[in-house]
Amino acid sequence: MQSNTLSFESLTIDEAEKYIAGKWLSAGDNGGHTWFLEWSFNSGSFTQKGYPPINQTGRYKIISSEKDKIMLELFEQKGTFGENSTTMEILID
């Protein structure tokens, strides 16, 4: 996972955009079965790749940002999880 240090009491939308920009990785093992997720965020576009096979692309918009979380709306999606708009919460610790 990408590591960014924050010292904000709250995040502006621009600060949140800069914070999430780039690639984020997570991986693990579940009962002997390995998995990974890779998210890429770049100026309103995202990709999600993973194993077991996941491939999702689309657009995103930051709908709110606080000191400890960023809420995204994912839309114009194509791939593994279909085309419906969804929301996603990114927790900052």
SEFIZA-3560 file (N, C-alpha, C; in Angstrom, 3 decimals):
REM SEFIZA-3560
<numar><xx>0.829</xx><yy>-1.167</yy><zz>0.000</zz><atom>N</atom></numar>
<numar><xx>0.000</xx><yy>0.000</yy><zz>0.000</zz><atom>CA</atom></numar>
<numar><xx>0.878</xx><yy>1.236</yy><zz>0.000</zz><atom>C</atom></numar>
<numar><xx>0.488</xx><yy>2.217</yy><zz>-0.737</zz><atom>N</atom></numar>
<numar><xx>1.210</xx><yy>3.478</yy><zz>-0.785</zz><atom>CA</atom></numar>
<numar><xx>1.159</xx><yy>4.137</yy><zz>0.584</zz><atom>C</atom></numar>
<numar><xx>2.202</xx><yy>4.839</yy><zz>0.960</zz><atom>N</atom></numar>
<numar><xx>2.240</xx><yy>5.492</yy><zz>2.256</zz><atom>CA</atom></numar>
<numar><xx>2.417</xx><yy>6.984</yy><zz>2.077</zz><atom>C</atom></numar>
<numar><xx>1.453</xx><yy>7.754</yy><zz>2.533</zz><atom>N</atom></numar>
<numar><xx>1.531</xx><yy>9.205</yy><zz>2.528</zz><atom>CA</atom></numar>
<numar><xx>1.255</xx><yy>9.674</yy><zz>3.935</zz><atom>C</atom></numar>
<numar><xx>2.050</xx><yy>10.609</yy><zz>4.426</zz><atom>N</atom></numar>
<numar><xx>1.845</xx><yy>11.140</yy><zz>5.761</zz><atom>CA</atom></numar>
<numar><xx>0.981</xx><yy>12.385</yy><zz>5.671</zz><atom>C</atom></numar>
<numar><xx>-0.057</xx><yy>12.446</yy><zz>6.501</zz><atom>N</atom></numar>
<numar><xx>-0.956</xx><yy>13.590</yy><zz>6.526</zz><atom>CA</atom></numar>
<numar><xx>-0.845</xx><yy>14.306</yy><zz>7.849</zz><atom>C</atom></numar>
<numar><xx>-0.903</xx><yy>15.617</yy><zz>7.801</zz><atom>N</atom></numar>
<numar><xx>-0.920</xx><yy>16.387</yy><zz>9.037</zz><atom>CA</atom></numar>
<numar><xx>-2.063</xx><yy>17.391</yy><zz>9.005</zz><atom>C</atom></numar>
<numar><xx>-3.108</xx><yy>17.076</yy><zz>8.276</zz><atom>N</atom></numar>
<numar><xx>-4.248</xx><yy>17.962</yy><zz>8.107</zz><atom>CA</atom></numar>
<numar><xx>-5.316</xx><yy>17.670</yy><zz>9.156</zz><atom>C</atom></numar>
<numar><xx>-6.031</xx><yy>18.684</yy><zz>9.580</zz><atom>N</atom></numar>
<numar><xx>-7.222</xx><yy>18.465</yy><zz>10.401</zz><atom>CA</atom></numar>
<numar><xx>-8.355</xx><yy>17.971</yy><zz>9.515</zz><atom>C</atom></numar>
<numar><xx>-8.377</xx><yy>18.437</yy><zz>8.279</zz><atom>N</atom></numar>
<numar><xx>-9.322</xx><yy>17.948</yy><zz>7.286</zz><atom>CA</atom></numar>
<numar><xx>-8.657</xx><yy>18.087</yy><zz>5.925</zz><atom>C</atom></numar>
<numar><xx>-9.170</xx><yy>17.390</yy><zz>4.944</zz><atom>N</atom></numar>
<numar><xx>-8.613</xx><yy>17.417</yy><zz>3.595</zz><atom>CA</atom></numar>
<numar><xx>-9.518</xx><yy>18.211</yy><zz>2.667</zz><atom>C</atom></numar>
<numar><xx>-8.924</xx><yy>19.066</yy><zz>1.839</zz><atom>N</atom></numar>
<numar><xx>-9.689</xx><yy>19.673</yy><zz>0.761</zz><atom>CA</atom></numar>
<numar><xx>-9.823</xx><yy>18.621</yy><zz>-0.342</zz><atom>C</atom></numar>
<numar><xx>-10.691</xx><yy>18.860</yy><zz>-1.287</zz><atom>N</atom></numar>
<numar><xx>-10.842</xx><yy>17.935</yy><zz>-2.419</zz><atom>CA</atom></numar>
<numar><xx>-9.515</xx><yy>17.825</yy><zz>-3.181</zz><atom>C</atom></numar>
<numar><xx>-8.821</xx><yy>18.947</yy><zz>-3.391</zz><atom>N</atom></numar>
<numar><xx>-7.526</xx><yy>18.911</yy><zz>-4.091</zz><atom>CA</atom></numar>
<numar><xx>-6.492</xx><yy>18.093</yy><zz>-3.321</zz><atom>C</atom></numar>
<numar><xx>-6.437</xx><yy>18.248</yy><zz>-1.996</zz><atom>N</atom></numar>
<numar><xx>-5.506</xx><yy>17.460</yy><zz>-1.184</zz><atom>CA</atom></numar>
<numar><xx>-5.851</xx><yy>15.982</yy><zz>-1.244</zz><atom>C</atom></numar>
<numar><xx>-7.135</xx><yy>15.666</yy><zz>-1.220</zz><atom>N</atom></numar>
<numar><xx>-7.563</xx><yy>14.267</yy><zz>-1.319</zz><atom>CA</atom></numar>
<numar><xx>-7.184</xx><yy>13.685</yy><zz>-2.676</zz><atom>C</atom></numar>
<numar><xx>-7.347</xx><yy>14.466</yy><zz>-3.731</zz><atom>N</atom></numar>
<numar><xx>-6.977</xx><yy>14.019</yy><zz>-5.079</zz><atom>CA</atom></numar>
<numar><xx>-5.481</xx><yy>13.708</yy><zz>-5.144</zz><atom>C</atom></numar>
<numar><xx>-4.649</xx><yy>14.569</yy><zz>-4.591</zz><atom>N</atom></numar>
<numar><xx>-3.207</xx><yy>14.332</yy><zz>-4.576</zz><atom>CA</atom></numar>
<numar><xx>-2.860</xx><yy>13.106</yy><zz>-3.734</zz><atom>C</atom></numar>
<numar><xx>-3.573</xx><yy>12.925</yy><zz>-2.637</zz><atom>N</atom></numar>
<numar><xx>-3.301</xx><yy>11.799</yy><zz>-1.741</zz><atom>CA</atom></numar>
<numar><xx>-3.553</xx><yy>10.450</yy><zz>-2.411</zz><atom>C</atom></numar>
<numar><xx>-4.650</xx><yy>10.325</yy><zz>-3.152</zz><atom>N</atom></numar>
<numar><xx>-4.978</xx><yy>9.026</yy><zz>-3.744</zz><atom>CA</atom></numar>
<numar><xx>-4.290</xx><yy>8.774</yy><zz>-5.080</zz><atom>C</atom></numar>
<numar><xx>-3.715</xx><yy>9.799</yy><zz>-5.700</zz><atom>N</atom></numar>
<numar><xx>-3.095</xx><yy>9.648</yy><zz>-7.024</zz><atom>CA</atom></numar>
<numar><xx>-2.005</xx><yy>8.576</yy><zz>-6.998</zz><atom>C</atom></numar>
<numar><xx>-1.984</xx><yy>7.749</yy><zz>-8.031</zz><atom>N</atom></numar>
<numar><xx>-0.966</xx><yy>6.711</yy><zz>-8.160</zz><atom>CA</atom></numar>
<numar><xx>-1.536</xx><yy>5.329</yy><zz>-7.948</zz><atom>C</atom></numar>
<numar><xx>-0.636</xx><yy>4.383</yy><zz>-7.633</zz><atom>N</atom></numar>
<numar><xx>-1.020</xx><yy>2.980</yy><zz>-7.441</zz><atom>CA</atom></numar>
<numar><xx>-1.058</xx><yy>2.623</yy><zz>-5.973</zz><atom>C</atom></numar>
<numar><xx>-2.052</xx><yy>1.831</yy><zz>-5.626</zz><atom>N</atom></numar>
<numar><xx>-2.224</xx><yy>1.303</yy><zz>-4.273</zz><atom>CA</atom></numar>
<numar><xx>-2.307</xx><yy>-0.213</yy><zz>-4.390</zz><atom>C</atom></numar>
<numar><xx>-1.550</xx><yy>-0.914</yy><zz>-3.582</zz><atom>N</atom></numar>
<numar><xx>-1.494</xx><yy>-2.374</yy><zz>-3.649</zz><atom>CA</atom></numar>
<numar><xx>-1.849</xx><yy>-2.990</yy><zz>-2.308</zz><atom>C</atom></numar>
<numar><xx>-2.507</xx><yy>-4.140</yy><zz>-2.370</zz><atom>N</atom></numar>
<numar><xx>-2.786</xx><yy>-4.936</yy><zz>-1.187</zz><atom>CA</atom></numar>
<numar><xx>-2.736</xx><yy>-6.395</yy><zz>-1.601</zz><atom>C</atom></numar>
<numar><xx>-2.215</xx><yy>-7.247</yy><zz>-0.718</zz><atom>N</atom></numar>
<numar><xx>-2.108</xx><yy>-8.671</yy><zz>-1.037</zz><atom>CA</atom></numar>
<numar><xx>-2.209</xx><yy>-9.473</yy><zz>0.250</zz><atom>C</atom></numar>
<numar><xx>-2.543</xx><yy>-10.741</yy><zz>0.082</zz><atom>N</atom></numar>
<numar><xx>-2.636</xx><yy>-11.584</yy><zz>1.257</zz><atom>CA</atom></numar>
<numar><xx>-2.822</xx><yy>-13.036</yy><zz>0.905</zz><atom>C</atom></numar>
<numar><xx>-3.130</xx><yy>-13.786</yy><zz>1.942</zz><atom>N</atom></numar>
<numar><xx>-3.324</xx><yy>-15.227</yy><zz>1.843</zz><atom>CA</atom></numar>
<numar><xx>-4.576</xx><yy>-15.567</yy><zz>2.626</zz><atom>C</atom></numar>
<numar><xx>-5.477</xx><yy>-16.296</yy><zz>2.010</zz><atom>N</atom></numar>
<numar><xx>-6.728</xx><yy>-16.675</yy><zz>2.655</zz><atom>CA</atom></numar>
<numar><xx>-6.839</xx><yy>-18.198</yy><zz>2.614</zz><atom>C</atom></numar>
<numar><xx>-6.450</xx><yy>-18.844</yy><zz>3.691</zz><atom>N</atom></numar>
<numar><xx>-6.543</xx><yy>-20.303</yy><zz>3.747</zz><atom>CA</atom></numar>
<numar><xx>-5.689</xx><yy>-21.005</yy><zz>2.708</zz><atom>C</atom></numar>
<numar><xx>-4.501</xx><yy>-20.470</yy><zz>2.418</zz><atom>N</atom></numar>
<numar><xx>-3.623</xx><yy>-21.075</yy><zz>1.430</zz><atom>CA</atom></numar>
<numar><xx>-3.834</xx><yy>-20.564</yy><zz>0.021</zz><atom>C</atom></numar>
<numar><xx>-4.791</xx><yy>-19.686</yy><zz>-0.182</zz><atom>N</atom></numar>
<numar><xx>-5.062</xx><yy>-19.096</yy><zz>-1.491</zz><atom>CA</atom></numar>
<numar><xx>-4.610</xx><yy>-17.639</yy><zz>-1.475</zz><atom>C</atom></numar>
<numar><xx>-3.666</xx><yy>-17.307</yy><zz>-2.340</zz><atom>N</atom></numar>
<numar><xx>-3.164</xx><yy>-15.945</yy><zz>-2.370</zz><atom>CA</atom></numar>
<numar><xx>-4.078</xx><yy>-15.051</yy><zz>-3.197</zz><atom>C</atom></numar>
<numar><xx>-4.051</xx><yy>-13.757</yy><zz>-2.889</zz><atom>N</atom></numar>
<numar><xx>-4.837</xx><yy>-12.766</yy><zz>-3.616</zz><atom>CA</atom></numar>
<numar><xx>-4.070</xx><yy>-11.442</yy><zz>-3.635</zz><atom>C</atom></numar>
<numar><xx>-4.417</xx><yy>-10.588</yy><zz>-4.595</zz><atom>N</atom></numar>
<numar><xx>-3.886</xx><yy>-9.231</yy><zz>-4.581</zz><atom>CA</atom></numar>
<numar><xx>-4.872</xx><yy>-8.293</yy><zz>-5.264</zz><atom>C</atom></numar>
<numar><xx>-4.808</xx><yy>-7.032</yy><zz>-4.898</zz><atom>N</atom></numar>
<numar><xx>-5.573</xx><yy>-5.965</yy><zz>-5.533</zz><atom>CA</atom></numar>
<numar><xx>-4.638</xx><yy>-4.818</yy><zz>-5.846</zz><atom>C</atom></numar>
<numar><xx>-4.816</xx><yy>-4.229</yy><zz>-7.006</zz><atom>N</atom></numar>
<numar><xx>-4.064</xx><yy>-3.042</yy><zz>-7.394</zz><atom>CA</atom></numar>
<numar><xx>-5.054</xx><yy>-2.008</yy><zz>-7.904</zz><atom>C</atom></numar>
<numar><xx>-5.087</xx><yy>-0.866</yy><zz>-7.236</zz><atom>N</atom></numar>
<numar><xx>-5.911</xx><yy>0.263</yy><zz>-7.656</zz><atom>CA</atom></numar>
<numar><xx>-4.990</xx><yy>1.333</yy><zz>-8.207</zz><atom>C</atom></numar>
<numar><xx>-5.379</xx><yy>1.950</yy><zz>-9.323</zz><atom>N</atom></numar>
<numar><xx>-4.661</xx><yy>3.106</yy><zz>-9.868</zz><atom>CA</atom></numar>
<numar><xx>-5.656</xx><yy>4.242</yy><zz>-10.031</zz><atom>C</atom></numar>
<numar><xx>-5.290</xx><yy>5.422</yy><zz>-9.527</zz><atom>N</atom></numar>
<numar><xx>-6.116</xx><yy>6.624</yy><zz>-9.629</zz><atom>CA</atom></numar>
<numar><xx>-5.315</xx><yy>7.704</yy><zz>-10.332</zz><atom>C</atom></numar>
<numar><xx>-5.929</xx><yy>8.315</yy><zz>-11.368</zz><atom>N</atom></numar>
<numar><xx>-5.232</xx><yy>9.351</yy><zz>-12.121</zz><atom>CA</atom></numar>
<numar><xx>-6.233</xx><yy>10.328</yy><zz>-12.716</zz><atom>C</atom></numar>
<numar><xx>-6.331</xx><yy>11.501</yy><zz>-12.123</zz><atom>N</atom></numar>
<numar><xx>-7.113</xx><yy>12.616</yy><zz>-12.674</zz><atom>CA</atom></numar>
<numar><xx>-8.533</xx><yy>12.218</yy><zz>-13.087</zz><atom>C</atom></numar>
<numar><xx>-9.241</xx><yy>11.536</yy><zz>-12.219</zz><atom>N</atom></numar>
<numar><xx>-10.630</xx><yy>11.191</yy><zz>-12.491</zz><atom>CA</atom></numar>
<numar><xx>-10.859</xx><yy>9.836</yy><zz>-13.135</zz><atom>C</atom></numar>
<numar><xx>-9.794</xx><yy>9.119</yy><zz>-13.483</zz><atom>N</atom></numar>
<numar><xx>-9.921</xx><yy>7.766</yy><zz>-14.042</zz><atom>CA</atom></numar>
<numar><xx>-9.312</xx><yy>6.766</yy><zz>-13.066</zz><atom>C</atom></numar>
<numar><xx>-9.879</xx><yy>5.554</yy><zz>-13.042</zz><atom>N</atom></numar>
<numar><xx>-9.324</xx><yy>4.512</yy><zz>-12.180</zz><atom>CA</atom></numar>
<numar><xx>-9.268</xx><yy>3.183</yy><zz>-12.914</zz><atom>C</atom></numar>
<numar><xx>-8.369</xx><yy>2.318</yy><zz>-12.451</zz><atom>N</atom></numar>
<numar><xx>-8.352</xx><yy>0.919</yy><zz>-12.849</zz><atom>CA</atom></numar>
<numar><xx>-8.194</xx><yy>0.093</yy><zz>-11.583</zz><atom>C</atom></numar>
<numar><xx>-8.814</xx><yy>-1.063</yy><zz>-11.596</zz><atom>N</atom></numar>
<numar><xx>-8.663</xx><yy>-2.027</yy><zz>-10.519</zz><atom>CA</atom></numar>
<numar><xx>-8.303</xx><yy>-3.355</yy><zz>-11.169</zz><atom>C</atom></numar>
<numar><xx>-7.193</xx><yy>-3.947</yy><zz>-10.731</zz><atom>N</atom></numar>
<numar><xx>-6.758</xx><yy>-5.244</yy><zz>-11.223</zz><atom>CA</atom></numar>
<numar><xx>-6.525</xx><yy>-6.129</yy><zz>-10.020</zz><atom>C</atom></numar>
<numar><xx>-6.608</xx><yy>-7.436</yy><zz>-10.230</zz><atom>N</atom></numar>
<numar><xx>-6.359</xx><yy>-8.313</yy><zz>-9.109</zz><atom>CA</atom></numar>
<numar><xx>-6.346</xx><yy>-9.767</yy><zz>-9.487</zz><atom>C</atom></numar>
<numar><xx>-6.095</xx><yy>-10.561</yy><zz>-8.460</zz><atom>N</atom></numar>
<numar><xx>-6.144</xx><yy>-12.015</yy><zz>-8.574</zz><atom>CA</atom></numar>
<numar><xx>-6.759</xx><yy>-12.558</yy><zz>-7.297</zz><atom>C</atom></numar>
<numar><xx>-7.740</xx><yy>-13.465</yy><zz>-7.363</zz><atom>N</atom></numar>
<numar><xx>-8.319</xx><yy>-14.011</yy><zz>-8.576</zz><atom>CA</atom></numar>
<numar><xx>-8.730</xx><yy>-12.898</yy><zz>-9.540</zz><atom>C</atom></numar>
<numar><xx>-8.833</xx><yy>-13.246</yy><zz>-10.828</zz><atom>N</atom></numar>
<numar><xx>-8.961</xx><yy>-12.239</yy><zz>-11.871</zz><atom>CA</atom></numar>
<numar><xx>-10.045</xx><yy>-11.189</yy><zz>-11.614</zz><atom>C</atom></numar>
<numar><xx>-9.581</xx><yy>-9.943</yy><zz>-11.537</zz><atom>N</atom></numar>
<numar><xx>-10.448</xx><yy>-8.762</yy><zz>-11.429</zz><atom>CA</atom></numar>
<numar><xx>-9.889</xx><yy>-7.745</yy><zz>-12.407</zz><atom>C</atom></numar>
<numar><xx>-10.764</xx><yy>-7.149</yy><zz>-13.197</zz><atom>N</atom></numar>
<numar><xx>-10.361</xx><yy>-6.075</yy><zz>-14.091</zz><atom>CA</atom></numar>
<numar><xx>-11.540</xx><yy>-5.112</yy><zz>-14.216</zz><atom>C</atom></numar>
<numar><xx>-11.387</xx><yy>-3.932</yy><zz>-13.651</zz><atom>N</atom></numar>
<numar><xx>-12.440</xx><yy>-2.934</yy><zz>-13.654</zz><atom>CA</atom></numar>
<numar><xx>-11.821</xx><yy>-1.584</yy><zz>-14.012</zz><atom>C</atom></numar>
<numar><xx>-12.483</xx><yy>-0.825</yy><zz>-14.860</zz><atom>N</atom></numar>
<numar><xx>-12.035</xx><yy>0.517</yy><zz>-15.213</zz><atom>CA</atom></numar>
<numar><xx>-13.215</xx><yy>1.464</yy><zz>-15.115</zz><atom>C</atom></numar>
<numar><xx>-12.924</xx><yy>2.737</yy><zz>-15.014</zz><atom>N</atom></numar>
<numar><xx>-13.995</xx><yy>3.718</yy><zz>-14.984</zz><atom>CA</atom></numar>
<numar><xx>-13.490</xx><yy>5.089</yy><zz>-14.582</zz><atom>C</atom></numar>
<numar><xx>-14.430</xx><yy>5.900</yy><zz>-14.159</zz><atom>N</atom></numar>
<numar><xx>-14.159</xx><yy>7.263</yy><zz>-13.723</zz><atom>CA</atom></numar>
<numar><xx>-14.481</xx><yy>7.358</yy><zz>-12.235</zz><atom>C</atom></numar>
<numar><xx>-13.873</xx><yy>8.326</yy><zz>-11.564</zz><atom>N</atom></numar>
<numar><xx>-14.190</xx><yy>8.555</yy><zz>-10.164</zz><atom>CA</atom></numar>
<numar><xx>-14.311</xx><yy>10.045</yy><zz>-9.886</zz><atom>C</atom></numar>
<numar><xx>-15.055</xx><yy>10.337</yy><zz>-8.829</zz><atom>N</atom></numar>
<numar><xx>-15.194</xx><yy>11.705</yy><zz>-8.351</zz><atom>CA</atom></numar>
<numar><xx>-15.131</xx><yy>11.649</yy><zz>-6.836</zz><atom>C</atom></numar>
<numar><xx>-14.359</xx><yy>12.533</yy><zz>-6.237</zz><atom>N</atom></numar>
<numar><xx>-14.309</xx><yy>12.622</yy><zz>-4.773</zz><atom>CA</atom></numar>
<numar><xx>-15.562</xx><yy>13.355</yy><zz>-4.324</zz><atom>C</atom></numar>
<numar><xx>-16.382</xx><yy>12.683</yy><zz>-3.513</zz><atom>N</atom></numar>
<numar><xx>-17.635</xx><yy>13.301</yy><zz>-3.073</zz><atom>CA</atom></numar>
<numar><xx>-17.538</xx><yy>13.894</yy><zz>-1.673</zz><atom>C</atom></numar>
<numar><xx>-16.552</xx><yy>13.456</yy><zz>-0.887</zz><atom>N</atom></numar>
<numar><xx>-16.289</xx><yy>14.097</yy><zz>0.402</zz><atom>CA</atom></numar>
<numar><xx>-14.911</xx><yy>13.679</yy><zz>0.883</zz><atom>C</atom></numar>
<numar><xx>-14.344</xx><yy>14.520</yy><zz>1.727</zz><atom>N</atom></numar>
<numar><xx>-13.042</xx><yy>14.185</yy><zz>2.311</zz><atom>CA</atom></numar>
<numar><xx>-12.982</xx><yy>14.764</yy><zz>3.715</zz><atom>C</atom></numar>
<numar><xx>-12.409</xx><yy>13.978</yy><zz>4.591</zz><atom>N</atom></numar>
<numar><xx>-12.235</xx><yy>14.356</yy><zz>5.986</zz><atom>CA</atom></numar>
<numar><xx>-10.821</xx><yy>13.988</yy><zz>6.396</zz><atom>C</atom></numar>
<numar><xx>-10.481</xx><yy>14.229</yy><zz>7.640</zz><atom>N</atom></numar>
<numar><xx>-9.152</xx><yy>13.911</yy><zz>8.145</zz><atom>CA</atom></numar>
<numar><xx>-8.828</xx><yy>12.423</yy><zz>8.005</zz><atom>C</atom></numar>
<numar><xx>-9.832</xx><yy>11.570</yy><zz>8.230</zz><atom>N</atom></numar>
<numar><xx>-9.563</xx><yy>10.132</yy><zz>8.273</zz><atom>CA</atom></numar>
<numar><xx>-10.233</xx><yy>9.308</yy><zz>7.182</zz><atom>C</atom></numar>
<numar><xx>-10.912</xx><yy>9.949</yy><zz>6.218</zz><atom>N</atom></numar>
<numar><xx>-11.486</xx><yy>9.166</yy><zz>5.128</zz><atom>CA</atom></numar>
<numar><xx>-11.804</xx><yy>10.037</yy><zz>3.917</zz><atom>C</atom></numar>
<numar><xx>-11.811</xx><yy>9.361</yy><zz>2.774</zz><atom>N</atom></numar>
<numar><xx>-12.153</xx><yy>9.976</yy><zz>1.496</zz><atom>CA</atom></numar>
<numar><xx>-13.247</xx><yy>9.118</yy><zz>0.878</zz><atom>C</atom></numar>
<numar><xx>-14.333</xx><yy>9.744</yy><zz>0.440</zz><atom>N</atom></numar>
<numar><xx>-15.429</xx><yy>9.024</yy><zz>-0.219</zz><atom>CA</atom></numar>
<numar><xx>-15.384</xx><yy>9.298</yy><zz>-1.716</zz><atom>C</atom></numar>
<numar><xx>-15.416</xx><yy>8.220</yy><zz>-2.500</zz><atom>N</atom></numar>
<numar><xx>-15.407</xx><yy>8.327</yy><zz>-3.953</zz><atom>CA</atom></numar>
<numar><xx>-16.712</xx><yy>7.814</yy><zz>-4.533</zz><atom>C</atom></numar>
<numar><xx>-17.133</xx><yy>8.402</yy><zz>-5.626</zz><atom>N</atom></numar>
<numar><xx>-18.179</xx><yy>7.827</yy><zz>-6.465</zz><atom>CA</atom></numar>
<numar><xx>-17.475</xx><yy>7.239</yy><zz>-7.678</zz><atom>C</atom></numar>
<numar><xx>-17.718</xx><yy>5.955</yy><zz>-7.950</zz><atom>N</atom></numar>
<numar><xx>-17.173</xx><yy>5.272</yy><zz>-9.119</zz><atom>CA</atom></numar>
<numar><xx>-18.292</xx><yy>5.164</yy><zz>-10.149</zz><atom>C</atom></numar>
<numar><xx>-18.030</xx><yy>5.609</yy><zz>-11.378</zz><atom>N</atom></numar>
<numar><xx>-19.073</xx><yy>5.620</yy><zz>-12.411</zz><atom>CA</atom></numar>
<numar><xx>-18.459</xx><yy>5.350</yy><zz>-13.784</zz><atom>C</atom></numar>
<numar><xx>-19.321</xx><yy>5.230</yy><zz>-14.810</zz><atom>N</atom></numar>
<numar><xx>-18.879</xx><yy>4.877</yy><zz>-16.171</zz><atom>CA</atom></numar>
<numar><xx>-17.944</xx><yy>3.672</yy><zz>-16.124</zz><atom>C</atom></numar>
<numar><xx>-18.349</xx><yy>2.663</yy><zz>-15.367</zz><atom>N</atom></numar>
<numar><xx>-17.513</xx><yy>1.492</yy><zz>-15.130</zz><atom>CA</atom></numar>
<numar><xx>-17.710</xx><yy>0.415</yy><zz>-16.191</zz><atom>C</atom></numar>
<numar><xx>-16.662</xx><yy>-0.369</yy><zz>-16.381</zz><atom>N</atom></numar>
<numar><xx>-16.704</xx><yy>-1.553</yy><zz>-17.243</zz><atom>CA</atom></numar>
<numar><xx>-15.823</xx><yy>-2.608</yy><zz>-16.599</zz><atom>C</atom></numar>
<numar><xx>-16.265</xx><yy>-3.859</yy><zz>-16.670</zz><atom>N</atom></numar>
<numar><xx>-15.408</xx><yy>-4.935</yy><zz>-16.194</zz><atom>CA</atom></numar>
<numar><xx>-16.096</xx><yy>-5.939</yy><zz>-15.306</zz><atom>C</atom></numar>
<numar><xx>-15.325</xx><yy>-6.532</yy><zz>-14.439</zz><atom>N</atom></numar>
<numar><xx>-15.727</xx><yy>-7.638</yy><zz>-13.582</zz><atom>CA</atom></numar>
<numar><xx>-16.995</xx><yy>-7.346</yy><zz>-12.789</zz><atom>C</atom></numar>
<numar><xx>-17.125</xx><yy>-6.130</yy><zz>-12.265</zz><atom>N</atom></numar>
<numar><xx>-18.242</xx><yy>-5.801</yy><zz>-11.379</zz><atom>CA</atom></numar>
<numar><xx>-19.369</xx><yy>-5.042</yy><zz>-12.059</zz><atom>C</atom></numar>
<numar><xx>-19.362</xx><yy>-4.987</yy><zz>-13.378</zz><atom>N</atom></numar>
<numar><xx>-20.459</xx><yy>-4.373</yy><zz>-14.109</zz><atom>CA</atom></numar>
<numar><xx>-20.297</xx><yy>-2.877</yy><zz>-14.301</zz><atom>C</atom></numar>
<numar><xx>-21.430</xx><yy>-2.232</yy><zz>-14.638</zz><atom>N</atom></numar>
<numar><xx>-21.408</xx><yy>-0.833</yy><zz>-15.048</zz><atom>CA</atom></numar>
<numar><xx>-22.076</xx><yy>0.122</yy><zz>-14.067</zz><atom>C</atom></numar>
<numar><xx>-22.696</xx><yy>-0.389</yy><zz>-13.007</zz><atom>N</atom></numar>
<numar><xx>-23.427</xx><yy>0.479</yy><zz>-12.081</zz><atom>CA</atom></numar>
<numar><xx>-22.487</xx><yy>1.395</yy><zz>-11.307</zz><atom>C</atom></numar>
<numar><xx>-22.958</xx><yy>2.604</yy><zz>-11.024</zz><atom>N</atom></numar>
<numar><xx>-22.215</xx><yy>3.519</yy><zz>-10.166</zz><atom>CA</atom></numar>
<numar><xx>-22.231</xx><yy>2.999</yy><zz>-8.742</zz><atom>C</atom></numar>
<numar><xx>-21.115</xx><yy>3.163</yy><zz>-8.044</zz><atom>N</atom></numar>
<numar><xx>-21.002</xx><yy>2.742</yy><zz>-6.650</zz><atom>CA</atom></numar>
<numar><xx>-20.207</xx><yy>3.789</yy><zz>-5.881</zz><atom>C</atom></numar>
<numar><xx>-20.188</xx><yy>3.645</yy><zz>-4.584</zz><atom>N</atom></numar>
<numar><xx>-19.338</xx><yy>4.512</yy><zz>-3.761</zz><atom>CA</atom></numar>
<numar><xx>-18.264</xx><yy>3.650</yy><zz>-3.105</zz><atom>C</atom></numar>
<numar><xx>-17.175</xx><yy>4.293</yy><zz>-2.766</zz><atom>N</atom></numar>
<numar><xx>-16.052</xx><yy>3.601</yy><zz>-2.149</zz><atom>CA</atom></numar>
<numar><xx>-15.479</xx><yy>4.517</yy><zz>-1.061</zz><atom>C</atom></numar>
<numar><xx>-15.174</xx><yy>3.944</yy><zz>0.090</zz><atom>N</atom></numar>
<numar><xx>-14.609</xx><yy>4.679</yy><zz>1.204</zz><atom>CA</atom></numar>
<numar><xx>-13.138</xx><yy>4.296</yy><zz>1.363</zz><atom>C</atom></numar>
<numar><xx>-12.268</xx><yy>5.296</yy><zz>1.387</zz><atom>N</atom></numar>
<numar><xx>-10.845</xx><yy>5.079</yy><zz>1.635</zz><atom>CA</atom></numar>
<numar><xx>-10.557</xx><yy>5.594</yy><zz>3.041</zz><atom>C</atom></numar>
<numar><xx>-10.127</xx><yy>4.702</yy><zz>3.917</zz><atom>N</atom></numar>
<numar><xx>-9.812</xx><yy>5.084</yy><zz>5.297</zz><atom>CA</atom></numar>
<numar><xx>-8.347</xx><yy>5.453</yy><zz>5.404</zz><atom>C</atom></numar>
<numar><xx>-8.059</xx><yy>6.520</yy><zz>6.125</zz><atom>N</atom></numar>
<numar><xx>-6.700</xx><yy>7.008</yy><zz>6.320</zz><atom>CA</atom></numar>
<numar><xx>-6.349</xx><yy>6.806</yy><zz>7.789</zz><atom>C</atom></numar>
<numar><xx>-5.272</xx><yy>6.047</yy><zz>8.035</zz><atom>N</atom></numar>
<numar><xx>-4.871</xx><yy>5.858</yy><zz>9.427</zz><atom>CA</atom></numar>
<numar><xx>-3.529</xx><yy>6.474</yy><zz>9.714</zz><atom>C</atom></numar>
//
